[in-house]
């Protein structure tokens, strides 16, 4: 029994299992990133910022299918199936490289995108509209206030009318906070832009690390397919 062939077959079976696990993991990561963007969609003009996460989710769905194909091709000793598996691995690797490129691009664009839109959204705050709900959600979840800091509210129509910041700026609910700027100890004073940029950049970085890890597994799988298919044709494919 050729140890190299047997090892390659075991690697392919393991890779098929990894594909299923990877599909589940990437689905979770991709959906988490999309959910993060959806929660703060009012602060983004460029909808293409969804592309990296969307690519990851699409790859995850295909991974479940490819894992099944790889497992069957290995167990049935099909050279055609293994060739198809190799082709699919190449396609997936190209897709992951594309996702990484978009990840690098949009990780850097997040800050610029937010700088152009956050101020406009905060200016539309009136206590009732969709922008109000988006701002309140942002400030509550990230424990922040204003774009750069809490004093930014001075330049908004809301402050001109109410002379206070929204209650979502309060550091602790039911603490006597009524949104007065002269009571900074009761407010979250840090701006939301920095925290939101950090949150989304961390999410993109996590996705990129996961993709790199699974790309390495695919390289091992491609090498295993090559070892098996390039073996002496007279040597029969040993069943497990």
Order of alpha helices (4+ residues) and beta strands (2+ residues): alpha-alpha-alpha-alpha-alpha-alpha
